[in-house]
């Protein structure tokens, strides 16, 4: 019987390092990374909007007819958004390709992958249209709508690849099925709240009322366009706050999974923080940094709810398997 040849320590260390590197490129980590950078891109888009840099590059896809634009702060804010968007676009295509390779028999996962490709194409076209229309409010709202829908699909995929499931067993048995009306109303309300917030920003209606929580010392709208938009945004925030509170209370009473409970609690905490930062927008005369944080928190609340619902859905399916 031959003795096994000992493996040199240097070779073992090299193989161990390669193994760790390979693990870092596992598809589940890649999908999670793509979600995070997509969220970062949405926040960067908010920076573009807040700093009024959307028209700093008057043409598309070039900027002032150049690949490398001139040295100007607003130009580089807009250009960095385009550059990051290009990188994120390839990452999203990589996620879609990964799902096709590994989960092509899973119709739900494959459908989500197809959706992100379609949404990505639409986002690119609308992004170019945003420049062509000089950041028209309706086009910016469509741009943000696609972005929120896109990151929702990516979160669903990222959660799905953490716990591979049999395609035949896919059934909705999570929180969404137990309280569909409350979940649906909360999501629709939050979505509309974020989009109306984009209109507040585009129409520069953030200081339509100089006080908070009242409206020029009263409880009704001033009747002007900006006054009505701002009023609608605050009113929706109250409605969404009530819906989210009711949803979180019901989840805390009925859910046992610690990940889902933590995610819902985090979403609620983020929403409360967002409301207070929104008030600070008025108190601090729309300080740029406060506006950016406000926009970032809005997307974070949405993403956290999508994560909580996706995890609940997937865990329920996993239990069914």
C-alpha positions as CSV (number, residue, x, y, z in Angstrom):
1,X,0.0,0.0,0.0
2,X,1.5,3.3,-1.1
3,X,1.7,6.2,1.3
4,X,-0.2,9.3,0.4
5,X,2.0,12.2,-0.8
6,X,1.8,15.0,1.7
7,X,0.4,18.3,0.3
8,X,2.9,21.2,0.7
9,X,1.7,23.9,3.1
10,X,2.0,26.6,0.4
11,X,-0.2,24.6,-1.9
12,X,-2.8,24.0,0.8
13,X,-2.8,27.8,1.6
14,X,-3.2,28.6,-2.1
15,X,-6.0,26.1,-2.6
16,X,-7.7,27.5,0.5
17,X,-7.4,31.1,-0.8
18,X,-8.8,30.0,-4.2
19,X,-11.6,28.3,-2.5
20,X,-12.5,31.4,-0.5
21,X,-12.3,33.5,-3.7
22,X,-14.5,31.1,-5.5
23,X,-17.0,31.1,-2.7
24,X,-17.1,34.9,-2.9
25,X,-18.3,34.6,-6.5
26,X,-21.1,32.2,-5.7
27,X,-24.2,33.2,-7.5
28,X,-26.2,33.9,-4.3
29,X,-23.6,36.5,-3.2
30,X,-23.5,37.9,-6.7
31,X,-27.3,38.3,-6.6
32,X,-27.2,40.0,-3.2
33,X,-24.4,42.3,-4.3
34,X,-26.5,43.3,-7.4
35,X,-29.4,44.3,-5.2
36,X,-27.2,46.5,-3.0
37,X,-25.6,48.3,-5.9
38,X,-29.0,48.8,-7.5
39,X,-30.2,50.4,-4.4
40,X,-27.1,52.6,-4.4
41,X,-27.9,53.6,-8.0
42,X,-31.4,54.6,-7.0
43,X,-30.0,56.8,-4.2
44,X,-27.5,58.2,-6.7
45,X,-30.4,59.0,-8.9
46,X,-32.0,60.9,-6.0
47,X,-28.7,62.9,-5.6
48,X,-29.0,63.8,-9.3
49,X,-32.6,65.0,-8.7
50,X,-31.9,66.9,-5.5
51,X,-28.8,68.7,-6.9
52,X,-30.7,69.6,-10.1
53,X,-28.0,67.8,-12.1
54,X,-30.4,65.9,-14.5
55,X,-29.8,68.3,-17.3
56,X,-26.1,68.9,-16.7
57,X,-25.4,66.5,-19.6
58,X,-27.6,67.8,-22.4
59,X,-27.1,64.8,-24.7
60,X,-27.3,61.1,-24.3
61,X,-25.5,58.7,-24.3
62,X,-22.5,61.1,-24.5
63,X,-22.1,64.1,-22.2
64,X,-21.5,67.4,-24.0
65,X,-20.6,65.3,-27.0
66,X,-17.7,63.7,-25.1
67,X,-17.0,60.3,-23.6
68,X,-15.2,62.0,-20.7
69,X,-17.2,65.2,-19.8
70,X,-15.8,68.6,-18.7
71,X,-14.8,69.1,-15.1
72,X,-18.0,70.5,-13.5
73,X,-19.7,69.3,-10.3
74,X,-23.2,68.9,-11.6
75,X,-21.9,67.3,-14.9
76,X,-19.9,64.8,-12.9
77,X,-22.9,63.9,-10.7
78,X,-25.0,63.2,-13.7
79,X,-22.1,61.4,-15.5
80,X,-21.3,59.3,-12.5
81,X,-25.0,58.2,-12.4
82,X,-24.8,57.1,-16.0
83,X,-21.5,55.3,-15.4
84,X,-22.8,53.4,-12.4
85,X,-26.0,52.6,-14.3
86,X,-23.9,51.0,-17.0
87,X,-22.1,48.8,-14.6
88,X,-25.3,47.9,-12.7
89,X,-26.9,47.1,-16.0
90,X,-24.3,44.4,-16.8
91,X,-24.7,43.0,-13.2
92,X,-28.4,42.7,-13.7
93,X,-27.9,40.9,-17.0
94,X,-25.5,38.6,-15.1
95,X,-28.2,37.8,-12.5
96,X,-30.7,37.1,-15.2
97,X,-28.3,34.8,-17.0
98,X,-27.5,33.0,-13.7
99,X,-31.2,32.4,-13.1
100,X,-31.6,31.1,-16.6
101,X,-28.7,28.7,-16.1
102,X,-29.7,27.4,-12.7
103,X,-33.4,27.9,-12.3
104,X,-34.8,27.7,-15.9
105,X,-37.3,25.0,-14.8
106,X,-38.6,27.2,-12.1
107,X,-41.2,29.3,-13.8
108,X,-41.5,32.0,-11.0
109,X,-37.7,32.6,-10.8
110,X,-37.4,32.5,-14.6
111,X,-40.3,35.0,-14.9
112,X,-38.6,37.3,-12.4
113,X,-35.4,37.1,-14.5
114,X,-37.2,37.9,-17.7
115,X,-38.9,40.8,-15.9
116,X,-35.6,42.3,-14.8
117,X,-34.3,42.2,-18.4
118,X,-37.4,43.9,-19.8
119,X,-37.4,46.5,-17.0
120,X,-33.7,47.1,-17.6
121,X,-34.3,47.8,-21.3
122,X,-37.2,50.1,-20.4
123,X,-35.2,51.9,-17.8
124,X,-32.4,52.6,-20.3
125,X,-34.9,54.1,-22.8
126,X,-36.7,56.2,-20.2
127,X,-33.3,57.4,-18.9
128,X,-32.5,58.7,-22.3
129,X,-36.0,60.2,-22.6
130,X,-35.4,61.9,-19.3
131,X,-32.6,63.9,-20.8
132,X,-34.5,64.6,-24.0
133,X,-37.5,66.0,-22.1
134,X,-35.2,68.0,-19.7
135,X,-36.3,65.9,-16.7
136,X,-40.0,66.3,-17.2
137,X,-41.8,65.4,-13.9
138,X,-43.9,62.6,-15.5
139,X,-40.9,61.0,-17.1
140,X,-38.9,61.2,-13.9
141,X,-41.8,59.5,-12.1
142,X,-41.9,56.7,-14.7
143,X,-38.1,56.3,-14.3
144,X,-38.5,55.9,-10.5
145,X,-41.4,53.5,-10.9
146,X,-39.3,51.2,-13.1
147,X,-36.4,51.4,-10.7
148,X,-38.6,50.4,-7.7
149,X,-40.2,47.5,-9.7
150,X,-36.8,46.4,-10.9
151,X,-35.2,46.3,-7.4
152,X,-38.3,44.4,-6.2
153,X,-37.7,41.6,-8.8
154,X,-34.0,41.5,-7.9
155,X,-34.8,41.2,-4.2
156,X,-37.1,38.3,-5.0
157,X,-34.4,36.6,-7.0
158,X,-31.8,37.2,-4.4
159,X,-33.9,35.7,-1.7
160,X,-34.9,32.8,-3.9
161,X,-31.3,31.8,-4.6
162,X,-30.6,31.7,-0.9
163,X,-33.0,28.7,-0.5
164,X,-33.3,26.7,-3.7
165,X,-36.8,25.3,-4.1
166,X,-38.5,22.7,-6.3
167,X,-40.4,24.5,-9.1
168,X,-43.4,22.2,-8.7
169,X,-43.8,23.2,-5.1
170,X,-44.1,27.0,-5.6
171,X,-47.2,28.2,-3.8
172,X,-47.9,31.5,-2.1
173,X,-48.4,30.7,1.6
174,X,-46.6,33.5,3.2
175,X,-47.8,36.8,4.7
176,X,-49.1,37.9,1.4
177,X,-51.7,35.1,1.3
178,X,-52.7,35.5,5.0
179,X,-53.5,39.2,4.8
180,X,-53.6,40.1,1.1
181,X,-55.7,43.2,1.4
182,X,-53.6,44.8,4.1
183,X,-50.3,43.9,2.3
184,X,-51.6,45.1,-1.0
185,X,-52.9,48.4,0.4
186,X,-49.7,49.1,2.2
187,X,-47.5,48.4,-0.8
188,X,-49.7,50.5,-3.2
189,X,-49.9,53.3,-0.7
190,X,-46.1,53.3,-0.1
191,X,-45.5,53.2,-3.9
192,X,-47.8,56.1,-4.6
193,X,-46.2,58.0,-1.6
194,X,-42.8,57.7,-3.1
195,X,-43.9,58.7,-6.6
196,X,-45.8,61.7,-5.3
197,X,-42.6,62.6,-3.4
198,X,-40.8,62.7,-6.7
199,X,-43.4,65.2,-8.0
200,X,-42.9,67.3,-4.9
201,X,-39.2,67.4,-5.7
202,X,-39.6,68.1,-9.4
203,X,-42.1,70.9,-8.9
204,X,-40.0,72.3,-6.0
205,X,-43.0,72.1,-3.7
206,X,-41.0,71.0,-0.7
207,X,-41.5,74.4,1.0
208,X,-45.1,75.0,-0.1
209,X,-45.8,75.2,3.6
210,X,-43.3,76.7,6.0
211,X,-44.4,74.6,9.0
212,X,-44.8,71.0,10.0
213,X,-47.1,69.1,10.8
214,X,-49.6,71.9,10.1
215,X,-50.1,73.7,6.8
216,X,-49.6,77.4,7.2
217,X,-51.0,76.9,10.7
218,X,-54.1,75.0,9.4
219,X,-55.2,71.6,8.4
220,X,-56.3,72.2,4.8
221,X,-54.5,72.7,1.5
222,X,-53.8,76.2,0.2
223,X,-55.4,75.2,-3.2
224,X,-52.3,76.0,-5.3
225,X,-50.6,73.3,-7.5
226,X,-47.6,73.0,-5.3
227,X,-49.7,73.3,-2.1
228,X,-51.9,70.5,-3.3
229,X,-49.0,68.2,-4.2
230,X,-47.3,68.8,-0.9
231,X,-50.5,68.3,1.0
232,X,-51.1,65.0,-0.9
233,X,-47.7,63.8,0.0
234,X,-48.1,64.5,3.7
235,X,-51.7,63.0,3.7
236,X,-50.4,59.8,2.0
237,X,-47.6,59.6,4.6
238,X,-50.3,59.5,7.4
239,X,-52.3,56.8,5.5
240,X,-49.3,54.7,4.8
241,X,-48.1,55.1,8.4
242,X,-51.4,53.7,9.7
243,X,-51.4,50.9,7.2
244,X,-47.8,49.9,7.9
245,X,-48.5,50.0,11.7
246,X,-51.5,47.7,11.3
247,X,-49.4,45.3,9.1
248,X,-46.5,45.2,11.4
249,X,-48.7,44.6,14.5
250,X,-50.5,41.7,12.7
251,X,-47.1,40.2,11.6
252,X,-45.7,40.4,15.1
253,X,-48.7,38.5,16.4
254,X,-48.8,35.8,13.7
255,X,-45.2,35.4,12.4
256,X,-42.6,33.3,14.1
257,X,-39.7,33.5,11.6
258,X,-37.0,35.8,13.2
259,X,-35.8,37.1,9.8
260,X,-39.3,38.2,8.7
261,X,-40.0,39.7,12.1
262,X,-36.7,41.6,12.1
263,X,-37.3,42.8,8.5
264,X,-40.7,44.2,9.3
265,X,-39.5,45.9,12.4
266,X,-36.7,47.4,10.4
267,X,-39.1,48.7,7.7
268,X,-41.2,50.3,10.4
269,X,-38.2,52.0,12.0
270,X,-37.0,53.2,8.7
271,X,-40.4,54.7,7.9
272,X,-40.6,56.5,11.2
273,X,-37.1,57.9,10.6
274,X,-38.1,58.9,7.1
275,X,-41.1,60.9,8.4
276,X,-38.9,62.8,10.8
277,X,-36.3,63.5,8.2
278,X,-39.2,64.7,5.9
279,X,-40.2,67.1,8.7
280,X,-36.5,68.2,8.9
281,X,-36.8,69.1,5.2
282,X,-39.2,71.8,6.2
283,X,-37.4,72.8,9.4
284,X,-34.0,73.1,7.7
285,X,-35.2,74.7,4.4
286,X,-34.6,71.7,2.2
287,X,-30.9,71.2,3.1
288,X,-29.4,69.1,0.3
289,X,-28.0,66.4,2.7
290,X,-31.4,66.0,4.4
291,X,-33.2,65.7,1.1
292,X,-30.8,62.9,0.0
293,X,-31.3,61.0,3.2
294,X,-35.1,61.4,2.8
295,X,-35.0,59.9,-0.6
296,X,-32.6,57.1,0.4
297,X,-34.9,56.1,3.3
298,X,-38.0,56.0,1.1
299,X,-36.3,53.4,-1.2
300,X,-34.9,51.6,1.9
301,X,-38.4,51.2,3.4
302,X,-39.7,49.8,0.1
303,X,-36.7,47.4,-0.3
304,X,-37.0,46.2,3.2
305,X,-40.7,45.4,2.8
306,X,-40.0,43.6,-0.4
307,X,-37.3,41.5,1.4
308,X,-39.6,40.7,4.3
309,X,-42.4,39.6,2.0
310,X,-40.1,37.6,-0.3
311,X,-38.5,35.8,2.6
312,X,-41.9,35.0,4.1
313,X,-43.0,33.6,0.7
314,X,-39.9,31.6,0.2
315,X,-39.8,30.2,3.7
316,X,-43.4,29.1,3.4
317,X,-42.6,27.3,0.1
318,X,-39.5,25.7,1.7
319,X,-41.7,24.4,4.5
320,X,-44.1,23.0,1.9
321,X,-41.3,21.1,0.3
